[in-house]
Amino acid sequence: MSDLSSEEAEEEAEAYLGEYDGERNSEGERHGRGKALLPNGDTYDGEYEHSLRNGQGTYRFKTGAFYIGQYLQNKKHGHGTFYYPDGSKYEGSWVDDQRHGYGEYTYANGDTYAGEWFNDNRHGQGKYIYKDTGSMYVGGWVNGIQEGEAELIHLNHRYRGKFLNGNPEGHGKYIFDIGCEQHGEYIQSEEDKEEEEEEEEPSSLAEPKWIATEITKLILWMPNVEKAPSPSEGPPAAAAEAAAADEAVEETAADEKDKMQTNAVTDESAEHRDDEPSLHKASSEVFSPTKDAEEEDEGVREEENKEGEEYQGTASLEDEEESKEAE
């Protein structure tokens, strides 16, 4: 009796597939939408096809972790988000239950990684941000390790070069926000090489040393702005407009000179009259930008302002000479 009862209990345990509440197909398989309590204590709420998790669903582990996303034949496959018990989170692409493709990982310490994955490892191009320091690594990864062309960005400077096994290697440069660059090379000292040769397993803690070679000015990127053509270089229409503008300036300046000379001879009290504009005010009116000039590019306006200042200086010198001759 006892033997028979134990055999029956084993058969029932083997046949136990958990509890399921949901849709089934004509063959009695879990098919469609349903909820399941698995034998190990985990739960699943989502879509099934022929008794396999297939489609969108939520899987909760008894450890506290849970996954919300797509499934294919009982495996995480497609886009999904996994919440880990330690507070970390991964959101991105999955293939055969592994992080694969593009995804964003937020770690328990607050660090973040956004980039490419391959077989559950950071692999390809990605950006890793360190929360404590605010530093950022942007570049290549190989099997979870920083490797390849990359840029390590800090608060007020950055390093640009190659990385190998998580450390910079070979030629590179530091770029400082104060406006200079320090070029150099990362090399491994002879002592570190000898220690690694003596050890059976090379140590990965030995960091290369930076040797600076030169300091240069920072090469700033400037947008390529086409210079406005001069009247002689521009098309006939532009040249004619520029010539007409120059003639108008010359005529206005000549009129102001004539007014000053006439006022000096005919009316000695003109200096005390408020309705008579001063030379400075007239010059500013002549060379103040108009609405049409405001629509031009900034480089052209600066050239016009410089020309106006040169003309004001020349006009004031000529007026002083004429006043001395009149005396």
C-alpha positions as CSV (number, residue, x, y, z in Angstrom):
1,M,0.0,0.0,0.0
2,S,2.7,2.5,1.0
3,D,4.7,1.7,-2.1
4,L,1.8,2.1,-4.4
5,S,0.8,5.4,-2.8
6,S,4.4,6.8,-3.2
7,E,4.5,5.9,-6.9
8,E,1.1,7.6,-7.4
9,A,2.4,10.7,-5.7
10,E,5.5,10.8,-7.9
11,E,3.4,10.5,-11.0
12,E,1.2,13.3,-9.8
13,A,4.2,15.5,-9.1
14,E,5.6,14.8,-12.6
15,A,2.3,15.6,-14.2
16,Y,1.8,18.8,-12.2
17,L,2.2,21.7,-14.6
18,G,1.0,24.4,-12.2
19,E,-2.3,26.2,-12.4
20,Y,-3.7,27.9,-15.5
21,D,-6.7,30.1,-16.1
22,G,-7.3,31.2,-19.6
23,E,-8.1,30.3,-23.2
24,R,-7.4,27.0,-24.9
25,N,-7.6,25.6,-28.4
26,S,-9.6,22.7,-29.6
27,E,-6.7,20.3,-28.6
28,G,-6.8,21.6,-25.0
29,E,-3.6,23.5,-25.3
30,R,-3.0,26.8,-23.6
31,H,-3.7,29.1,-26.5
32,G,-4.6,32.8,-26.4
33,R,-4.7,35.0,-23.3
34,G,-4.2,33.4,-19.9
35,K,-2.8,33.4,-16.4
36,A,-0.5,30.7,-15.0
37,L,1.0,29.8,-11.7
38,L,4.1,27.8,-12.5
39,P,5.4,24.8,-10.4
40,N,8.4,26.8,-9.2
41,G,6.2,29.6,-7.8
42,D,6.7,32.1,-10.7
43,T,3.6,33.6,-12.4
44,Y,2.9,34.6,-16.0
45,D,0.1,36.7,-17.4
46,G,0.0,37.0,-21.1
47,E,-0.4,35.4,-24.5
48,Y,0.1,31.7,-25.3
49,E,0.5,29.7,-28.5
50,H,0.3,25.9,-28.3
51,S,1.0,25.9,-24.6
52,L,4.1,28.1,-25.0
53,R,4.5,31.8,-24.0
54,N,4.3,33.6,-27.2
55,G,3.5,37.3,-27.7
56,Q,3.2,40.0,-25.1
57,G,3.2,39.1,-21.4
58,T,4.4,39.7,-17.9
59,Y,6.5,37.2,-16.0
60,R,7.1,37.6,-12.3
61,F,9.7,35.7,-10.5
62,K,9.3,34.7,-6.8
63,T,12.6,36.4,-6.1
64,G,11.0,39.8,-6.9
65,A,12.3,40.3,-10.4
66,F,9.8,40.6,-13.3
67,Y,9.8,41.0,-17.0
68,I,7.3,42.9,-19.2
69,G,7.7,42.4,-22.9
70,Q,7.6,40.1,-25.9
71,Y,8.1,36.3,-25.9
72,L,8.8,33.7,-28.6
73,Q,8.4,30.0,-27.7
74,N,8.8,30.5,-24.0
75,K,11.9,32.8,-24.4
76,K,12.2,36.6,-24.1
77,H,12.4,37.8,-27.7
78,G,11.8,41.2,-29.1
79,H,11.4,44.4,-27.0
80,G,11.0,44.1,-23.3
81,T,11.9,45.6,-19.9
82,F,13.5,43.5,-17.1
83,Y,13.4,44.8,-13.5
84,Y,16.0,43.1,-11.3
85,P,15.7,42.6,-7.5
86,D,18.7,44.9,-6.8
87,G,16.8,47.9,-8.4
88,S,18.6,47.8,-11.8
89,K,16.7,47.7,-15.0
90,Y,17.2,46.8,-18.7
91,E,15.0,48.1,-21.4
92,G,15.6,47.1,-25.0
93,S,16.0,44.3,-27.5
94,W,16.1,40.6,-26.5
95,V,17.0,37.5,-28.6
96,D,16.6,34.0,-27.2
97,D,16.4,35.1,-23.6
98,Q,19.5,37.4,-23.9
99,R,20.1,41.1,-24.2
100,H,20.9,41.5,-27.8
101,G,20.7,44.6,-30.1
102,Y,20.1,48.1,-28.7
103,G,19.2,48.6,-25.1
104,E,19.5,50.9,-22.1
105,Y,20.6,49.5,-18.7
106,T,20.3,51.4,-15.4
107,Y,22.5,49.9,-12.8
108,A,21.9,49.7,-9.0
109,N,24.5,52.3,-8.3
110,G,22.9,54.8,-10.7
111,D,25.3,54.3,-13.6
112,T,23.6,54.0,-17.1
113,Y,24.6,52.5,-20.4
114,A,22.8,53.1,-23.7
115,G,24.1,51.2,-26.7
116,E,24.5,47.9,-28.5
117,W,24.4,44.5,-26.8
118,F,25.5,41.0,-28.0
119,N,24.8,37.8,-26.1
120,D,24.0,39.6,-22.8
121,N,27.2,41.8,-23.0
122,R,27.8,45.4,-23.9
123,H,29.2,45.0,-27.4
124,G,29.5,47.6,-30.2
125,Q,29.0,51.3,-29.8
126,G,27.6,52.7,-26.6
127,K,27.6,55.5,-24.0
128,Y,28.3,54.8,-20.3
129,I,27.6,57.5,-17.7
130,Y,29.1,57.4,-14.2
131,K,26.6,58.9,-11.8
132,D,29.1,59.8,-9.0
133,T,31.4,61.8,-11.1
134,G,29.3,62.7,-14.1
135,S,32.0,61.4,-16.4
136,M,31.0,59.7,-19.7
137,Y,32.6,57.1,-21.9
138,V,31.4,57.2,-25.5
139,G,32.9,54.6,-27.9
140,G,33.5,50.9,-28.5
141,W,32.9,47.9,-26.4
142,V,33.9,44.2,-26.8
143,N,32.3,41.5,-24.6
144,G,31.4,44.0,-21.9
145,I,34.9,45.7,-21.8
146,Q,35.8,49.2,-23.2
147,E,37.8,48.7,-26.3
148,G,38.3,50.6,-29.6
149,E,38.1,54.3,-30.6
150,A,36.4,56.2,-27.8
151,E,36.1,59.5,-25.9
152,L,36.2,59.8,-22.1
153,I,34.5,63.0,-21.1
154,H,35.0,64.7,-17.7
155,L,33.8,67.9,-16.2
156,N,36.3,70.3,-17.7
157,H,38.4,68.1,-20.0
158,R,38.1,65.0,-22.2
159,Y,40.4,62.3,-23.5
160,R,40.2,61.0,-27.1
161,G,42.0,57.9,-28.3
162,K,42.0,54.1,-28.3
163,F,41.1,51.8,-25.4
164,L,42.1,48.2,-24.8
165,N,40.8,46.0,-21.9
166,G,39.2,49.0,-20.3
167,N,42.3,51.2,-20.3
168,P,43.5,53.8,-22.8
169,E,46.3,52.6,-25.1
170,G,48.6,54.2,-27.6
171,H,48.4,57.7,-29.0
172,G,45.7,60.1,-27.9
173,K,45.1,63.6,-26.7
174,Y,43.5,65.5,-23.8
175,I,41.3,68.4,-24.7
176,F,40.9,71.1,-22.1
177,D,38.1,73.6,-21.9
178,I,40.6,76.4,-21.3
179,G,41.5,76.2,-24.9
180,C,44.4,73.8,-25.4
181,E,45.2,70.2,-26.3
182,Q,47.8,67.9,-24.8
183,H,49.0,65.2,-27.2
184,G,50.8,62.1,-26.0
185,E,50.8,58.4,-25.7
186,Y,49.8,55.8,-23.1
187,I,52.5,53.1,-22.6
188,Q,53.0,50.3,-20.1
189,S,56.1,50.6,-17.9
190,E,58.8,47.9,-18.1
191,E,58.2,47.0,-14.4
192,D,54.6,46.2,-15.2
193,K,55.6,44.1,-18.2
194,E,58.1,42.1,-16.2
195,E,55.5,41.4,-13.4
196,E,53.0,40.2,-15.9
197,E,55.6,37.9,-17.5
198,E,56.4,36.4,-14.1
199,E,52.8,35.8,-13.2
200,E,51.0,32.8,-14.8
201,E,47.9,34.9,-15.3
202,P,48.5,38.5,-16.5
203,S,47.1,41.1,-14.1
204,S,44.5,43.4,-15.5
205,L,45.0,46.0,-12.8
206,A,48.2,47.5,-14.2
207,E,47.3,50.8,-15.7
208,P,49.4,52.4,-18.5
209,K,51.2,55.6,-17.9
210,W,50.6,58.8,-19.9
211,I,53.6,60.5,-21.6
212,A,52.9,64.0,-23.0
213,T,54.7,65.0,-26.2
214,E,53.3,68.5,-27.0
215,I,50.7,71.1,-26.2
216,T,48.8,72.8,-28.9
217,K,46.0,75.4,-29.2
218,L,42.5,74.1,-29.4
219,I,41.2,73.9,-32.9
220,L,37.7,75.3,-32.8
221,W,35.1,74.4,-35.3
222,M,33.7,77.3,-37.1
223,P,30.7,77.3,-39.5
224,N,31.5,77.9,-43.1
225,V,29.9,81.3,-43.8
226,E,30.3,82.7,-47.3
227,K,31.7,86.2,-47.4
228,A,29.5,88.8,-49.0
229,P,31.0,89.8,-52.4
230,S,32.4,93.3,-52.8
231,P,30.8,95.7,-55.3
232,S,33.5,94.9,-57.8
233,E,33.1,91.1,-57.3
234,G,29.3,91.0,-57.0
235,P,26.8,90.8,-59.9
236,P,25.9,94.1,-61.7
237,A,22.7,94.6,-59.7
238,A,24.5,94.2,-56.3
239,A,27.3,96.5,-57.6
240,A,24.8,99.1,-58.6
241,E,23.0,99.0,-55.3
242,A,26.3,99.3,-53.4
243,A,27.4,102.2,-55.5
244,A,24.1,104.0,-54.9
245,A,24.4,103.5,-51.2
246,D,28.0,104.9,-51.2
247,E,26.8,108.0,-53.2
248,A,24.0,108.5,-50.7
249,V,26.4,108.4,-47.8
250,E,28.8,110.9,-49.5
251,E,25.9,113.3,-50.3
252,T,24.6,113.2,-46.8
253,A,28.0,113.8,-45.3
254,A,28.6,116.7,-47.8
255,D,25.2,118.3,-46.8
256,E,26.1,118.1,-43.1
257,K,29.5,119.8,-43.8
258,D,27.7,122.6,-45.8
259,K,25.2,123.2,-43.0
260,M,27.9,123.5,-40.4
261,Q,29.9,125.9,-42.5
262,T,26.8,128.1,-43.2
263,N,25.8,128.1,-39.6
264,A,29.3,129.2,-38.5
265,V,29.2,132.2,-40.8
266,T,25.5,133.4,-40.6
267,D,24.5,132.5,-37.1
268,E,27.0,132.5,-34.2
269,S,24.3,131.5,-31.8
270,A,23.6,128.2,-33.7
271,E,25.9,126.4,-31.2
272,H,23.3,127.1,-28.5
273,R,20.2,126.0,-30.4
274,D,18.6,122.7,-29.5
275,D,17.1,122.1,-32.9
276,E,20.4,121.9,-34.7
277,P,21.8,118.3,-34.8
278,S,25.4,117.8,-33.7
279,L,27.9,116.1,-36.0
280,H,28.0,113.0,-33.8
281,K,24.2,112.6,-34.0
282,A,24.1,113.1,-37.7
283,S,26.9,110.6,-38.3
284,S,25.1,108.1,-36.2
285,E,22.0,108.6,-38.1
286,V,23.8,108.2,-41.4
287,F,25.5,104.9,-40.4
288,S,22.8,103.4,-38.2
289,P,21.5,100.1,-39.6
290,T,18.2,100.2,-41.4
291,K,15.5,97.5,-41.5
292,D,16.9,96.2,-44.7
293,A,20.4,96.0,-43.2
294,E,19.1,94.0,-40.2
295,E,17.9,91.3,-42.6
296,E,21.5,90.8,-43.8
297,D,23.9,88.4,-42.2
298,E,25.9,89.4,-39.1
299,G,29.3,89.5,-41.0
300,V,28.0,92.1,-43.4
301,R,26.7,94.3,-40.6
302,E,30.0,94.2,-38.8
303,E,31.8,95.3,-41.9
304,E,29.4,98.2,-42.4
305,N,29.8,99.3,-38.7
306,K,33.6,99.3,-39.2
307,E,33.3,101.4,-42.3
308,G,31.0,103.9,-40.5
309,E,33.5,104.3,-37.6
310,E,36.4,105.0,-40.1
311,Y,34.3,107.5,-41.9
312,Q,33.3,109.3,-38.6
313,G,37.0,109.6,-37.6
314,T,37.9,111.0,-41.0
315,A,35.0,113.5,-41.0
316,S,35.9,114.8,-37.5
317,L,39.5,115.3,-38.6
318,E,38.5,117.3,-41.7
319,D,36.1,119.5,-39.6
320,E,38.9,120.3,-37.1
321,E,41.2,121.3,-40.0
322,E,38.6,123.5,-41.6
323,S,37.7,125.2,-38.3
324,K,41.4,126.0,-37.7
325,E,41.7,127.5,-41.2
326,A,38.6,129.6,-40.6
327,E,40.1,131.0,-37.4
